[in-house]
Amino acid sequence: MLAKLASYTLVGIDATPVEVEVDVAVSNSPKTVLVGMAETAVRESTFRVERAIVNSGYRRVNDRIVINLAPADLKKDAGGFDLPIALGMLLGSGQIAFDRPGSFAVVGELALTGETRPVKGVLAMALQAAAENRAGLIVPEANASEAAVVDGLAVYPVGSLSEAVGFLSGQVDVDPRSVDLDEIFRQLSHMEEDFVDVKGQDYAKRALLIAAAGGHNVLMIGPPGTGKTLLAKRLPTILPPLTPAESLETTRIYSAMGLLKPGQALMAIRPFRSPHHSVSDAGLVGGGTTPQPGEISMAHKGVLFLDEMPEFNRKTLEVLRQPLEEGSVTISRALRSTNFPAEFILVAAMNPCPCGYRSDPRRACACTPPQVEKYLSRISGPLLDRIDLHVEVPAVPFTQLSEMPPGPGSAELRSRVLEARLRQAKRFGPKGAQVNGRMTPRQVRKYCVLKPESSSLLKAAMEDLGLSARAHDKVLRVARTIADLDGHDDIKPQNIAEAVGYRSLDRGVFL
């Protein structure tokens, strides 16, 4: 007897429909055959499913069983087919019958006891099920809240194979899971870090305020212990709150990677990722035989912090160039290409020289100019061009640490960021760039028109510093953001001057 059930597999971070076909035929030579480009994790599922069926109180299927996962040309590597395969074997052997009308999709891993275990990527599967207008999605209890955030889809949580059978046969009523998104955001949107903890460093704080307001990338340069990491960790606290759409985008990535906490339905705060400098190319941008997202995709809609940037492999850093420009990364393989979102603010930190103390008045630096130049050259010019703000972070005097009152907190700074973002939203409209930092060259020419005085100042800076065309546009984007923070419609000369001041490496400050 042939049984068919709908399920899903992950391709990158997207769910692809899979039809699970189970054919059970009476035979004197019992055998189970699994076909359909199943990887190791799926092939091993037949052993788990067999014991889960028996331990759930059903008869062992001692017949010839052929399991096909269609389409046959798509690789499938997940444990989420356990539950649909088990249901198909019970249906095919005539032990159960489904009475509930409608088209349900089923995903879930099974323990040997027959209990369900969570699977990766359930949010993407729920989005796909909703797009297909499924009557409902049956998922493990631990995944139910995550799937239930999708509008227009009934999500039915089951804790065991027996409960799934009881629900589909009409013997057990299972209430669809519902979640309160407002309550989720209220509970999970609190952040411990706050800019009020940072004393001094007004110049760096101003730069991070500009970065948050316009979505600009930042490079902080200063001796060890001056607060570069402290500042970077607090940047997410002044970014605008995640919108529901942004939260879904971010959560879908973490769901596919299996990084959501048990019972967590959504990402409610912007991610902050800080990979070690030993990270590989694939670890940073994504990759692998079956492409997986990297750190830059896990920082989507948030902040990617690269501490000690020159210590990273130069080849690894160079792969950041496409994502910084396009907000996504494409991983190409022989059979298919996979695109991962990667729209983040890059915050990098580095020392001014190999020993770290070149700009520290309290300690002597023994580095020679050639050593400093070699150290700084570990970051290529094209990559530096893609970083809008080069910020000096000097050592903080003792008097500022002990006597200076706390500066503005994250709530106050965020309100200024929101005002600047509102001006940008009105300027670009719903189909334009979201922030100044992502303006196209055509938008730069349209929205960054300079009056003669400002234009003359920028021309002089271009000639004196030898800025590239890309750096020229970066200065204009930053100046546009500074004008937005100041509430100006026009870009004034002081805005240009401040934007040029954030090109420390172009000005040769540390050579």
C-alpha positions in Angstrom: 0.0 0.0 0.0 1.3 3.4 -0.9 1.2 6.4 1.5 2.2 10.0 0.7 2.9 12.9 3.1 4.2 16.4 2.6 7.3 17.6 4.3 10.2 20.0 3.8 14.0 20.2 3.6 16.3 23.1 4.0 18.4 24.5 1.1 20.5 27.1 2.7 18.0 29.0 4.8 15.0 28.4 2.6 12.6 25.5 2.8 11.9 23.3 -0.2 8.8 21.0 -0.4 9.5 17.3 -0.3 7.0 14.5 -0.9 7.6 11.5 1.3 6.3 8.4 -0.5 6.2 5.1 1.5 5.3 1.9 -0.3 4.7 -1.2 1.9 4.5 -4.6 0.1 4.1 -8.0 1.6 7.3 -10.0 1.1 9.1 -13.0 2.5 12.3 -11.0 2.5 11.7 -7.9 4.7 13.8 -5.0 3.6 13.8 -1.2 3.9 15.1 0.9 1.0 15.5 4.6 1.2 16.0 6.5 -2.1 15.9 10.2 -3.2 19.5 11.6 -2.6 19.3 11.1 1.1 22.4 12.0 3.1 23.7 10.0 6.0 21.5 11.7 8.7 18.4 10.7 6.6 19.5 7.2 5.7 20.1 6.4 9.4 16.5 7.5 10.2 15.0 4.2 9.2 16.6 2.5 12.2 15.3 5.2 14.6 11.9 5.1 13.0 11.6 1.4 13.3 12.3 1.4 17.1 10.1 4.5 17.6 7.2 2.7 16.0 7.6 -0.4 18.1 8.2 1.6 21.3 5.0 3.6 20.6 2.9 0.5 20.8 2.5 -0.3 17.1 3.4 -3.4 15.2 6.8 -3.7 13.6 6.5 -3.5 9.8 8.1 -6.8 8.5 7.5 -6.2 4.8 9.4 -4.8 1.9 9.4 -1.0 2.3 10.5 1.5 -0.3 10.8 5.1 0.9 11.2 7.8 -1.8 11.9 11.4 -1.0 11.0 13.5 -4.0 12.3 15.4 -5.9 15.0 12.8 -6.4 17.7 15.3 -7.6 17.7 17.4 -4.4 20.1 16.4 -1.6 18.4 16.0 1.7 20.3 16.1 5.0 18.2 16.4 8.1 16.5 14.4 10.8 13.1 16.1 10.1 11.9 13.3 7.9 11.5 10.8 10.9 7.9 11.7 11.7 6.5 11.7 8.1 8.4 8.5 7.3 7.0 6.8 10.5 3.5 8.0 9.7 3.9 6.7 6.1 5.0 3.3 7.3 2.0 3.0 9.6 -0.4 4.2 6.9 1.2 1.9 4.3 1.0 -1.2 6.6 -2.7 -0.5 7.3 -2.2 0.1 11.0 -3.8 3.6 11.0 -6.0 5.7 8.7 -6.3 9.4 8.5 -9.8 10.9 9.0 -9.0 14.6 9.2 -9.6 16.5 5.9 -7.2 19.0 4.6 -3.6 19.1 3.4 -1.1 18.9 6.3 2.7 19.0 6.1 4.7 17.1 8.7 8.2 17.6 10.0 9.9 16.2 13.1 12.7 14.0 14.4 11.9 11.0 16.6 13.6 9.6 19.6 13.8 5.8 20.1 10.9 6.2 22.6 8.7 7.7 19.9 8.9 11.2 21.4 9.5 14.2 19.0 12.6 16.2 19.0 13.1 19.7 17.5 14.5 20.2 14.0 16.4 23.1 12.4 14.7 25.6 10.1 11.1 25.2 11.2 10.4 28.9 10.6 11.4 28.7 7.0 9.2 25.6 6.7 6.3 27.4 8.2 6.7 30.3 5.8 6.8 27.8 2.9 3.7 26.0 4.2 1.8 29.3 4.5 2.8 30.2 0.9 1.4 26.8 -0.2 -1.9 27.5 1.7 -1.5 24.3 3.7 -4.3 23.3 6.1 -1.7 23.1 8.8 1.9 22.2 9.8 2.6 19.4 12.3 5.8 20.1 14.2 7.5 18.9 17.4 6.3 20.6 20.6 9.7 22.4 21.0 9.4 24.0 17.6 5.7 25.1 17.8 6.2 28.7 19.1 8.8 29.3 16.4 6.5 28.2 13.6 3.4 29.9 15.1 4.8 33.4 14.4 3.8 33.0 10.7 0.4 34.6 10.0 -2.2 32.5 8.2 -0.9 29.1 9.2 -2.3 26.7 11.8 0.6 25.1 13.7 -0.1 21.8 15.5 2.5 20.8 18.2 2.9 17.1 18.9 5.0 15.6 21.6 5.2 12.0 20.2 4.4 9.8 17.3 1.3 8.5 19.1 0.0 12.0 19.5 0.6 12.8 15.8 -1.3 9.6 14.8 -4.1 10.4 17.2 -4.5 13.9 15.8 -4.4 12.9 12.1 -6.8 10.0 12.7 -9.3 12.3 14.5 -9.0 10.6 17.9 -7.0 13.3 19.6 -7.7 17.1 19.5 -4.6 19.3 19.4 -5.1 23.0 19.6 -3.1 25.1 17.2 -0.3 27.1 18.9 -0.7 30.8 19.0 1.9 33.4 20.1 1.6 37.1 21.2 4.3 38.9 19.2 3.9 42.1 21.2 4.5 40.2 24.4 7.5 38.4 22.9 9.2 41.7 21.9 8.4 43.2 25.3 10.0 40.3 27.2 13.1 39.8 24.9 13.9 43.3 23.7 15.8 44.4 26.9 19.5 44.8 26.6 22.0 45.0 29.5 24.6 47.2 27.8 24.2 50.9 27.8 26.3 53.8 26.5 26.0 55.4 30.0 28.7 52.9 31.0 31.3 54.6 28.7 33.2 57.5 30.2 35.1 59.8 27.9 35.6 58.9 24.2 33.1 61.6 23.0 34.7 61.5 19.5 34.1 57.7 19.2 30.6 58.0 20.6 29.8 60.6 18.0 31.1 58.4 15.3 29.0 55.4 16.5 26.0 57.7 16.7 26.5 58.6 13.0 27.1 55.0 12.1 23.8 53.9 13.7 21.9 56.8 12.2 23.1 56.1 8.6 24.0 52.4 8.6 27.8 53.2 8.1 30.7 50.9 8.7 33.3 51.9 11.3 37.0 51.2 12.0 38.2 52.2 15.5 42.0 52.6 15.9 43.6 53.0 19.3 45.9 51.4 21.9 44.8 48.3 23.9 42.4 49.0 26.7 40.9 52.2 25.5 37.3 50.9 25.2 37.0 49.8 21.6 35.2 46.6 22.4 33.1 48.3 25.1 31.9 50.8 22.5 31.3 48.2 19.8 29.1 46.0 22.1 26.9 49.0 22.8 26.2 50.0 19.2 23.2 47.6 18.9 21.6 49.4 21.9 21.2 52.6 19.9 20.0 51.0 16.6 16.3 51.2 15.9 14.3 48.2 17.3 13.8 45.3 14.9 10.6 45.5 12.9 8.5 42.3 12.6 9.7 41.8 9.1 13.4 42.2 10.1 12.9 39.9 13.0 11.5 37.2 10.7 14.5 37.6 8.4 17.0 37.3 11.3 15.2 34.5 13.0 15.0 32.5 9.8 18.9 32.4 9.7 19.3 31.4 13.4 16.5 28.8 13.0 18.3 27.2 10.0 21.5 27.1 12.1 19.8 25.6 15.1 20.9 28.6 17.3 17.5 29.6 18.7 17.2 28.9 22.4 14.6 26.2 23.4 11.1 27.7 23.2 12.4 30.9 21.6 10.0 32.1 18.9 11.8 35.2 17.5 14.9 37.3 17.6 13.8 40.4 19.4 17.1 42.3 19.5 19.6 43.0 16.8 22.4 40.4 16.6 25.9 41.2 17.6 28.5 38.8 16.2 32.2 38.8 17.1 34.1 36.0 15.4 37.7 35.2 16.4 40.5 36.3 14.0 41.2 32.6 13.3 37.8 32.2 11.5 38.0 30.6 8.1 36.5 32.0 4.9 33.5 29.6 5.1 33.1 30.5 8.8 32.9 34.2 8.0 30.9 34.4 4.8 29.3 30.9 4.7 30.1 27.8 2.6 30.6 24.1 2.9 29.7 21.2 0.7 26.1 22.0 1.6 26.2 25.8 1.9 25.5 27.2 5.3 25.3 30.8 6.5 28.5 32.4 8.0 29.0 35.0 10.6 28.1 37.8 8.3 24.7 36.4 7.7 24.2 35.7 11.4 24.9 39.5 11.9 22.2 40.3 9.4 20.3 43.5 10.5 22.8 43.8 13.3 26.5 44.4 14.0 29.5 42.4 12.9 32.5 43.2 15.2 36.0 42.3 14.0 38.4 42.8 16.9 42.1 43.1 16.0 41.2 43.3 12.3 44.8 43.1 11.0 45.2 39.7 12.7 42.5 38.2 10.4 43.7 36.4 7.3 43.9 38.9 4.5 42.2 36.6 2.1 39.4 36.1 4.6 38.9 39.8 4.9 38.8 40.3 1.2 35.7 38.2 0.8 33.8 40.9 2.8 34.0 43.2 -0.1 30.9 41.9 -2.0 28.6 41.7 1.1 29.6 45.2 2.3 28.5 46.6 -1.1 25.5 44.4 -1.9 24.1 43.4 1.5 24.1 39.7 0.6 26.5 36.9 -0.3 26.3 34.3 -3.0 27.8 30.8 -2.4 28.3 29.0 -5.8 28.6 25.3 -6.1 28.5 23.0 -9.1 24.8 22.2 -9.0 23.4 25.4 -7.6 24.1 28.8 -6.1 22.8 29.9 -2.7 22.2 33.5 -1.7 22.3 34.5 2.0 21.3 37.9 3.3 24.2 39.8 4.9 23.1 43.4 5.6 25.0 44.5 8.7 27.1 47.3 10.1 30.7 46.4 10.2 32.6 47.6 13.3 36.3 46.8 13.3 39.0 47.6 15.8 42.7 47.6 15.5 45.9 48.9 17.2 47.8 51.8 15.6 51.0 49.7 15.3 52.2 46.1 16.0 52.9 46.8 19.7 49.7 48.8 20.1 51.1 51.9 21.9 52.1 54.3 19.1 49.4 56.8 20.0 49.5 56.1 23.8 51.2 59.0 25.7 51.8 56.8 28.7 53.9 54.0 27.0 56.7 54.2 24.5 56.4 52.6 21.1 59.4 50.8 19.7 57.9 50.2 16.2 59.7 51.6 13.2 57.8 53.4 10.4 58.3 50.5 8.0 56.8 48.1 10.7 53.8 50.4 11.2 53.3 50.7 7.4 53.5 46.9 7.0 51.0 46.4 9.9 48.5 48.8 8.5 48.8 47.4 5.0 47.3 44.1 6.2 44.0 45.8 5.4 43.7 46.4 1.7 42.8 49.8 0.2 39.7 48.5 -1.5 38.4 47.2 1.9 39.2 50.4 3.7 37.3 52.3 1.0 34.2 50.4 2.0 34.6 51.5 5.6 33.0 54.9 6.0 34.4 56.1 9.4 38.0 55.7 10.6 37.9 56.7 14.3 40.7 57.4 16.6 40.1 56.0 20.1 42.9 57.4 22.4 43.6 56.4 26.0 41.3 58.0 28.5 42.9 60.2 31.2 42.4 59.2 34.8 40.5 62.4 35.5 37.9 61.5 33.0 37.5 58.0 34.3 37.2 59.1 38.0 35.5 62.5 37.9 33.7 62.9 34.6 29.9 62.5 34.9 28.2 59.8 32.8 27.4 60.8 29.2 24.1 60.3 27.4 22.6 56.9 27.7 21.5 54.5 24.9 17.9 55.6 25.2 18.8 59.3 24.5 21.1 58.4 21.6 18.6 56.0 20.1 15.9 58.7 20.0 18.3 60.9 17.9 19.0 57.9 15.6 15.3 57.3 15.2 14.7 61.0 14.2 17.5 60.8 11.6 16.2 57.5 10.3 12.7 59.0 9.9 14.2 61.8 7.8 15.8 59.2 5.6 12.6 57.2 5.3 10.7 60.2 4.1 13.5 61.0 1.6 13.9 57.6 0.0 10.3 56.3 0.3 9.4 52.6 0.7 11.3 51.4 -2.4 14.5 53.4 -1.9 17.6 52.9 0.2 16.8 52.2 3.8 19.6 54.3 5.2 22.2 56.8 3.8 25.0 54.2 4.0 23.2 52.1 1.4 22.6 54.8 -1.1 23.4 53.9 -4.7 25.7 56.2 -6.7 22.6 57.6 -8.5 20.9 58.4 -5.2 24.1 60.0 -3.9 24.0 62.4 -6.9 20.3 63.1 -6.3 20.3 63.5 -2.5 23.8 64.8 -1.8 23.8 67.9 -4.0 26.4 70.4 -2.6 26.4 74.2 -2.6 29.5 75.9 -3.9 31.2 76.4 -0.5 30.7 72.7 0.5 31.7 71.5 -3.0 35.0 73.5 -2.8 35.8 72.0 0.6 35.2 68.5 -0.7 37.3 69.1 -3.8 40.2 70.3 -1.7 40.0 67.3 0.5 39.9 64.9 -2.5 43.0 66.5 -3.9 45.0 66.7 -0.7 44.1 63.1 0.5 44.0 61.4 -2.9 40.6 59.9 -2.1 39.1 57.4 -4.5 35.8 57.8 -6.2 34.3 55.3 -3.7 35.8 57.2 -0.7 34.3 60.4 -2.3 30.8 58.9 -2.2 31.4 57.6 1.3 32.2 61.1 2.5 29.0 62.4 0.9 26.9 59.6 2.5 28.4 60.3 6.0 27.9 64.1 5.5 24.3 63.5 4.6 23.8 61.5 7.8 25.5 64.2 9.9 23.1 66.8 8.3 20.2 64.5 9.1 21.3 64.3 12.8 21.6 68.1 12.9 18.1 68.5 11.3 19.4 70.1 8.1 18.0 69.6 4.6 21.3 70.9 3.0 24.7 69.5 3.5 26.7 72.3 5.1 30.5 72.8 5.0 30.9 71.8 8.6 29.2 68.5 7.7 31.7 67.9 4.9 34.6 68.8 7.2 33.4 66.4 9.9 32.9 63.6 7.4 36.4 64.1 6.0 37.8 64.1 9.6 36.6 60.5 9.9 39.1 59.3 7.2 42.1 58.9 9.5 43.9 56.3 7.5 43.5 58.3 4.2 45.0 61.2 6.0 48.0 59.2 7.1 47.6 59.9 10.8 49.4 56.8 11.9 52.3 56.8 9.5 
